């Protein structure tokens, strides 16, 4: 472990490459290589050996294997939801229930759906968007407002309701810091994740009142060509084919956390719980699909493999994130930054600084996961050295990254929200930005006020 400014070079390089190339995968890979080069004293053979050691080390942990497998199987679950017609069946079920008879109910529809579907952000956005486009047009509500409601519920809910790939990913990043209760830390980030909470509350306020501020007042994308935005439903499955596996995923996860934690879910094995929960939910989904003859066994296998393949890039980022975290941990980057901040920065400003850094990085790169990978390994040692709660500083990173995602025109979640709502992408970015900035300012105030209490 080095006590030198040189330990700052790997995360700085990773940030520069991520901003320059807009490629989290390449940025993290370069960061790992530089960590190993520094640790090896410039020896290329030793650098190569250390690099392989860190990559192979990711799979030496059973917990990491569970988390990587969980992420891959989430892809299979989402693919089968789509190909079996379960998503279309859910949308049709909502339409048949005729729940929407007023503008307020129309605005609340995507907000509630976006809050309810927590397993995958893109699935949540597309389902909410497809279910809501027609009713928004009928009630003369702008598609820009629909895009905002999708973007401001689906992503924040994913980082608040952590029984999904986001929670498993963050749990993996927390592994190896000698935390006595990593699941408890993960759960603890929920109460400190000011931006995500404020974003969801603002979305519900907007949906309930219908009030609009800033450019949202004059949003022009009122009713696009409806023929182009309606989705042709090729296959419709019973709505329960979607809801039963989702409910089982939730119930199984908390049950296994309770069992492995001897009655205390905070002390349960998060990686073990989410892995076996996704396996069980996937088996239940396949049985429902075969039972209703929605797909053949061969189609189930083909679509599952296709879904797993779609997760290759996110999982590669996941593996590189674990390797990068281990590498800069061994190098001592977090401890060095912590020492600098303890001397130069008042404690109550540490969380706001991390929030701003995460926001700038996520805005510039369009990726919150890449931001987590670089800043959480710095935030945890700062908390351990300063005495601040680990969950407090980790939550600042999580919230800042979500803020950057919301404000960024190159973020995948922002792009998906535009597509799912049928809204012009630039208009979505322009109309959502004031809401994101308002929530960010409130979050900074929250972190400063709470920081003064420690």
C-alpha positions in Angstrom: 0.0 0.0 0.0 1.5 3.4 -1.0 1.1 6.7 0.8 1.7 8.9 -2.2 -0.2 11.2 -4.6 0.6 8.6 -7.3 -2.2 6.5 -5.9 -4.6 9.1 -7.3 -3.5 8.4 -10.9 -5.7 5.3 -11.6 -9.1 6.8 -10.7 -8.1 10.1 -12.4 -7.1 8.2 -15.6 -10.3 6.2 -15.4 -12.4 9.3 -15.1 -10.6 11.1 -17.9 -11.0 8.1 -20.3 -14.6 7.6 -19.3 -15.4 11.3 -20.1 -13.2 11.4 -23.2 -14.3 8.0 -24.7 -17.7 7.7 -23.0 -16.8 4.1 -22.4 -16.9 2.8 -18.8 -15.6 -0.6 -19.9 -12.4 0.7 -21.4 -11.9 3.3 -18.6 -12.1 0.7 -15.9 -9.7 -1.7 -17.8 -7.1 1.1 -18.1 -7.6 1.9 -14.4 -6.8 -1.7 -13.4 -3.8 -1.8 -15.7 -2.4 1.5 -14.3 -3.0 0.2 -10.7 -1.0 -2.9 -11.5 1.8 -1.0 -13.3 2.2 1.3 -10.2 2.1 -1.6 -7.8 4.7 -3.5 -9.9 7.0 -0.6 -10.0 6.9 -0.4 -13.8 7.8 -4.1 -14.3 5.7 -5.3 -17.3 5.8 -9.0 -16.4 4.7 -8.3 -12.8 2.1 -5.9 -14.1 0.7 -8.7 -16.3 0.7 -11.1 -13.4 -1.1 -8.7 -11.1 -3.7 -7.9 -13.7 -4.6 -11.6 -14.1 -4.5 -12.0 -10.3 -7.1 -9.2 -9.9 -9.4 -10.4 -12.7 -9.2 -14.1 -11.5 -9.6 -12.8 -7.9 -13.1 -11.6 -8.8 -14.2 -15.2 -9.3 -12.5 -16.5 -6.2 -15.3 -15.0 -4.1 -18.5 -17.0 -4.1 -20.4 -13.8 -3.4 -19.1 -12.2 -6.6 -20.0 -15.3 -8.6 -23.6 -15.1 -7.2 -23.8 -11.4 -8.1 -22.5 -11.9 -11.6 -24.9 -14.9 -12.2 -27.8 -12.8 -10.8 -27.0 -10.0 -13.3 -26.9 -12.5 -16.2 -30.2 -14.2 -15.2 -31.9 -10.8 -14.9 -31.3 -10.6 -18.7 -33.0 -14.0 -19.2 -36.0 -13.0 -17.0 -36.6 -9.7 -18.9 -36.2 -11.4 -22.3 -38.8 -14.0 -21.4 -41.2 -11.3 -20.1 -41.0 -9.7 -23.5 -41.0 -12.7 -25.8 -43.8 -14.6 -23.9 -46.2 -11.6 -24.2 -46.2 -11.1 -20.4 -45.4 -7.4 -20.7 -48.2 -7.0 -23.4 -50.5 -8.9 -21.2 -49.8 -6.6 -18.3 -50.5 -3.5 -20.4 -53.7 -5.0 -21.8 -54.8 -5.9 -18.3 -54.4 -2.3 -17.2 -56.3 -1.1 -20.2 -59.2 -3.5 -19.6 -59.4 -2.4 -16.0 -60.2 1.2 -17.2 -58.4 2.7 -14.3 -57.9 6.1 -16.1 -60.8 8.5 -16.4 -59.1 11.8 -15.6 -55.9 13.7 -16.3 -54.7 13.1 -12.8 -55.2 9.4 -13.1 -53.4 9.4 -16.5 -50.4 11.2 -14.9 -50.4 8.8 -12.0 -50.5 5.7 -14.2 -46.8 5.7 -15.4 -45.7 6.9 -12.0 -47.2 4.0 -10.1 -46.1 1.5 -12.7 -42.6 2.9 -12.7 -42.5 2.6 -8.9 -43.9 -1.0 -9.0 -41.5 -2.6 -11.5 -38.2 -2.7 -9.7 -36.2 -5.5 -11.3 -35.0 -3.7 -14.4 -35.0 0.0 -15.3 -35.5 -0.4 -19.0 -38.3 -2.9 -18.6 -40.0 -0.5 -16.1 -39.7 2.4 -18.5 -40.9 0.6 -21.6 -43.8 -1.0 -19.8 -44.9 2.3 -18.2 -44.4 4.2 -21.5 -46.3 1.7 -23.6 -49.2 1.6 -21.1 -49.4 5.4 -20.8 -48.8 6.9 -24.3 -52.4 6.5 -25.5 -54.0 7.9 -22.3 -51.6 10.8 -22.2 -52.7 11.7 -25.8 -56.4 11.3 -24.9 -56.0 13.7 -22.0 -53.8 16.2 -23.9 -50.8 15.8 -21.6 -47.4 16.4 -23.2 -45.1 13.5 -23.9 -42.4 15.5 -22.3 -44.2 15.1 -19.0 -44.5 11.4 -19.6 -40.8 11.1 -20.3 -40.1 13.0 -17.0 -42.3 10.8 -15.0 -40.8 7.6 -16.4 -37.2 8.9 -15.9 -37.9 10.2 -12.4 -39.4 7.0 -11.0 -37.8 4.0 -12.7 -34.1 4.8 -12.1 -34.5 6.3 -8.5 -36.7 3.3 -7.5 -34.0 0.9 -8.7 -31.5 2.4 -6.3 -34.0 2.7 -3.5 -35.7 -0.7 -3.9 -32.5 -2.7 -4.0 -33.9 -6.2 -4.7 -32.4 -6.0 -8.2 -29.2 -5.9 -10.2 -28.4 -2.4 -8.8 -28.5 -3.6 -5.2 -26.5 -6.7 -6.0 -23.9 -4.6 -7.8 -23.5 -2.1 -5.0 -23.3 -5.0 -2.5 -20.4 -6.4 -4.5 -18.6 -3.1 -4.4 -18.9 -3.0 -0.7 -17.4 -6.5 -0.3 -13.8 -6.6 1.1 -13.8 -3.6 3.3 -14.2 -5.5 6.6 -17.7 -4.1 7.1 -19.4 -6.0 9.9 -22.8 -5.6 8.2 -22.6 -4.9 4.4 -26.3 -5.7 3.9 -27.1 -3.3 6.7 -24.9 -0.6 5.1 -26.7 -1.2 1.7 -30.1 -0.9 3.4 -28.9 2.2 5.3 -28.1 4.0 2.1 -31.9 4.2 1.4 -32.6 6.7 4.1 -29.6 8.9 3.2 -30.2 8.8 -0.6 -31.7 12.2 -0.7 -31.7 12.7 -4.5 -33.5 9.5 -5.3 -36.2 10.2 -2.6 -36.7 13.8 -3.7 -36.9 12.8 -7.3 -39.6 10.3 -6.7 -41.5 12.7 -4.4 -41.3 15.4 -7.1 -42.6 13.0 -9.7 -45.6 12.1 -7.6 -46.2 15.8 -6.8 -46.1 16.6 -10.5 -48.4 13.6 -11.4 -50.9 14.5 -8.7 -51.1 18.3 -9.1 -50.4 18.5 -12.8 -48.2 21.6 -12.1 -45.3 22.3 -14.5 -42.3 24.5 -14.1 -39.7 25.9 -16.5 -39.6 24.6 -20.0 -42.1 21.9 -19.1 -44.8 24.5 -19.2 -44.3 25.1 -22.9 -43.5 21.5 -23.9 -44.5 21.1 -27.6 -44.6 17.3 -27.9 -48.3 17.2 -27.1 -49.5 14.5 -29.4 -47.0 12.9 -31.8 -48.2 10.8 -34.7 -50.1 8.2 -32.7 -49.8 5.6 -35.5 -46.1 5.7 -35.0 -46.2 5.4 -31.2 -48.7 2.7 -30.7 -47.1 -0.7 -30.2 -48.4 -3.6 -32.2 -49.2 -6.4 -29.8 -48.2 -9.7 -31.4 -48.6 -11.9 -28.3 -50.6 -11.3 -25.1 -50.1 -13.5 -22.0 -52.1 -13.4 -18.8 -50.9 -10.5 -16.6 -50.1 -13.0 -13.8 -47.2 -14.4 -15.9 -45.4 -11.1 -15.2 -46.6 -10.4 -11.7 -46.2 -13.8 -10.0 -42.4 -14.0 -10.8 -41.9 -10.4 -9.7 -43.7 -10.9 -6.4 -41.8 -14.2 -5.8 -38.5 -12.4 -6.5 -39.3 -10.0 -3.7 -40.7 -12.5 -1.2 -37.9 -15.0 -1.8 -35.2 -12.4 -1.4 -36.4 -11.1 1.9 -37.2 -14.6 3.2 -33.6 -15.8 2.4 -32.1 -12.7 3.9 -34.1 -13.4 7.1 -33.1 -17.1 7.1 -29.4 -16.5 6.4 -29.4 -13.6 8.9 -30.9 -15.7 11.7 -34.0 -13.5 11.9 -32.2 -10.2 11.0 -32.4 -9.3 7.3 -29.6 -6.8 7.7 -27.2 -9.6 8.6 -28.3 -12.0 5.9 -26.2 -13.0 2.8 -27.3 -10.5 0.1 -25.5 -12.3 -2.8 -26.8 -15.7 -1.8 -30.3 -14.4 -1.4 -30.6 -12.5 -4.7 -29.1 -15.4 -6.6 -31.4 -18.1 -5.4 -34.4 -15.7 -5.6 -33.7 -14.9 -9.3 -33.2 -18.7 -10.0 -36.5 -19.5 -8.3 -38.4 -16.7 -10.0 -37.0 -17.7 -13.4 -38.1 -21.3 -12.9 -41.6 -20.1 -11.9 -41.7 -17.9 -15.0 -40.7 -20.8 -17.3 -43.3 -23.1 -15.7 -46.0 -20.4 -16.3 -44.9 -19.9 -19.9 -44.9 -23.6 -20.6 -48.1 -24.2 -18.7 -49.9 -21.5 -20.8 -48.1 -22.7 -24.0 -46.8 -19.3 -24.7 -43.5 -20.5 -25.9 -42.0 -23.9 -26.8 -39.2 -25.3 -24.6 -36.7 -24.6 -27.4 -37.9 -20.9 -27.7 -37.6 -20.5 -23.9 -34.0 -21.7 -24.1 -33.2 -19.6 -27.1 -34.7 -16.4 -25.6 -33.1 -17.0 -22.3 -29.7 -17.3 -23.9 -30.4 -14.1 -25.9 -31.3 -12.3 -22.7 -28.1 -13.5 -21.0 -26.1 -12.3 -24.1 -27.7 -8.8 -23.8 -26.2 -8.6 -20.3 -22.6 -9.3 -21.4 -21.5 -5.7 -21.5 -23.1 -4.7 -18.1 -21.6 -7.9 -16.6 -18.2 -7.1 -18.1 -18.4 -3.7 -16.4 -19.4 -5.4 -13.2 -16.4 -7.7 -13.3 -14.0 -4.8 -14.1 -15.6 -2.8 -11.4 -14.8 -5.5 -8.8 -11.3 -5.8 -10.1 -10.7 -2.0 -10.1 -12.1 -1.7 -6.6 -9.7 -4.5 -5.4 -6.8 -2.9 -7.2 -7.1 0.7 -5.8 -7.9 -0.8 -2.4 -4.6 -2.6 -2.4 -2.9 0.5 -3.8 -4.3 2.6 -0.9 -6.1 5.3 -3.0 -9.1 5.5 -0.7 -6.9 5.9 2.4 -4.8 8.6 0.8 -7.8 10.6 -0.3 -9.3 10.2 3.2 -6.1 11.6 4.8 -6.2 14.6 2.4 -9.9 15.3 3.1 -9.5 14.9 6.9 -6.8 17.6 6.8 -8.2 19.9 4.2 -12.0 19.5 4.2 -14.5 20.0 7.0 -16.4 16.8 7.7 -19.8 18.3 6.8 -18.6 18.9 3.3 -17.4 15.4 2.5 -20.8 14.1 1.4 -21.6 17.1 -0.7 -18.2 16.9 -2.4 -18.8 13.2 -3.2 -22.3 14.0 -4.5 -21.0 16.7 -6.8 -18.1 14.5 -8.0 -20.5 11.6 -8.8 -22.9 13.9 -10.5 -20.3 15.5 -12.8 -18.8 12.1 -13.7 -22.2 10.4 -14.4 -23.3 13.5 -16.4 -20.1 13.4 -18.5 -20.0 9.7 -19.0 -23.7 8.8 -19.1 -23.2 5.9 -16.7 -24.0 5.6 -13.0 -22.6 2.1 -12.7 -19.2 3.3 -13.9 -19.4 6.1 -11.4 -20.2 3.8 -8.6 -17.2 1.6 -9.5 -14.7 4.5 -9.3 -16.1 6.5 -6.3 -17.4 3.9 -3.9 -13.9 2.4 -3.3 -12.9 6.0 -2.4 -16.0 6.8 -0.3 -15.8 3.8 2.0 -12.2 4.3 3.2 -13.0 8.0 3.8 -15.9 7.0 6.0 -13.8 4.5 7.9 -11.0 7.0 8.5 -13.2 10.0 9.3 -15.8 8.2 11.5 -18.7 9.2 9.3 -21.3 6.5 8.6 -20.3 4.4 5.6 -23.9 4.3 4.4 -24.0 8.2 4.5 -21.1 8.7 2.1 -22.0 5.7 -0.1 -25.5 7.2 -0.5 -24.0 10.5 -1.5 -22.2 8.7 -4.4 -25.3 6.8 -5.4 -27.5 9.8 -5.4 -25.0 12.0 -7.2 -24.6 9.4 -9.9 -28.4 9.2 -10.4 -28.6 13.0 -10.6 -25.8 13.0 -13.3 -27.7 10.2 -15.1 -30.9 12.3 -15.1 -29.3 15.5 -16.3 -27.1 13.8 -19.0 -28.2 13.8 -22.6 -26.0 10.7 -23.3 -27.3 8.6 -20.4 -28.9 5.3 -21.5 -31.8 5.8 -19.0 -32.5 9.3 -20.4 -32.5 8.0 -24.0 -34.7 5.0 -23.1 -37.2 7.4 -21.3 -37.4 9.5 -24.5 -38.0 6.4 -26.7 -40.5 4.8 -24.3 -42.6 8.0 -24.1 -42.4 8.9 -27.7 -40.9 12.3 -26.8 -38.2 14.2 -28.7 -34.9 13.4 -26.8 -33.6 17.0 -26.7 -37.0 18.2 -25.4 -37.0 15.5 -22.6 -33.5 16.6 -21.5 -34.4 20.3 -21.6 -37.7 19.9 -19.7 -36.3 17.5 -17.1 -33.2 19.5 -16.2 -34.8 22.1 -13.9 -36.4 19.3 -11.8 -33.1 17.4 -11.6 -31.2 20.6 -10.6 -33.8 21.5 -8.0 -33.6 18.0 -6.4 -29.8 18.2 -6.5 -29.7 21.5 -4.6 -32.1 20.1 -2.0 -29.9 17.0 -1.7 -26.7 19.1 -1.2 -28.5 21.1 1.6 -29.6 17.8 3.2 -26.0 16.4 3.1 -24.6 19.5 4.6 -27.2 19.7 7.4 -26.9 16.0 8.2 -23.1 16.2 8.0 -23.1 18.8 10.7 -24.7 16.3 13.1 -21.7 14.0 13.1 
